[in-house]
Amino acid sequence: MSNIIRHEPHKILCHAVEYGGLVFLAGTVPEDMTQDVKGQTKQVVDEIDRLLAKAGSHKSKILSATIWMADIRDRAQMNEVWSAWVDPQQLPVRACVESKMADARCLVEIMVTAAK
């Protein structure tokens, strides 16, 4: 059985957990919530890149993604950043839904699971 490796633990969660050849990321939100949806999405995918690298993975190994948006009408703008970032030859399964965010300034949150 594989060991569980937890990265960057905080009071209520870890930002990444490795187990059984998989990497699970917590929902990732932007640090600077004053930016528009494109700016916030760019921050989020950059942080996903950082966390995946820390766990020995890469965006080309993402298996699934869940995207929450404060306003689903901003989806096209978010998708511009997503499409420029994601590996077009290794697309994950994905869900994108509108949700009330914990912080009203947050426009997008993304959670992914990737292979090692």
FENJO-V518403 format. One record per residue. PHI is phi in whole degrees, 0 to 359 (* if undefined). OMEGA is omega in whole degrees, -180 to 180 (* if undefined). Layout:
BEGIN
[[PHI;OMEGA] [PHI;OMEGA]]
END
This chain:
BEGIN
[[*;-179] [286;173] [279;175] [269;177] [243;-178] [249;-179] [251;174] [52;178] [290;176] [230;-175] [301;-174] [240;-178] [196;168] [251;-180] [286;178] [210;177] [226;176] [255;175] [198;173] [56;178] [80;179] [241;175] [237;179] [251;176] [258;173] [291;173] [303;-176] [255;-179] [242;179] [289;175] [280;180] [260;-176] [272;176] [274;-179] [280;176] [287;-175] [298;177] [295;179] [297;179] [293;179] [297;178] [300;177] [300;-177] [295;-178] [291;175] [296;178] [291;176] [299;176] [304;-178] [298;-178] [293;178] [297;179] [298;179] [301;-179] [267;177] [80;180] [233;-174] [201;-179] [301;178] [291;-179] [254;178] [293;180] [264;-179] [213;178] [220;172] [240;-178] [240;174] [252;179] [233;178] [294;-180] [221;-176] [299;177] [292;177] [272;-174] [300;-179] [298;179] [293;177] [298;-179] [296;176] [300;180] [290;180] [304;-176] [294;177] [288;-176] [266;-172] [295;177] [286;-175] [293;178] [270;-176] [226;-176] [293;177] [276;165] [290;-173] [205;170] [233;179] [224;-176] [226;174] [276;-178] [208;171] [287;-176] [271;179] [296;176] [245;-175] [300;179] [279;-178] [282;-178] [258;-177] [208;174] [221;-178] [230;176] [235;180] [230;169] [236;-177] [227;171] [281;176] [288;*]]
END
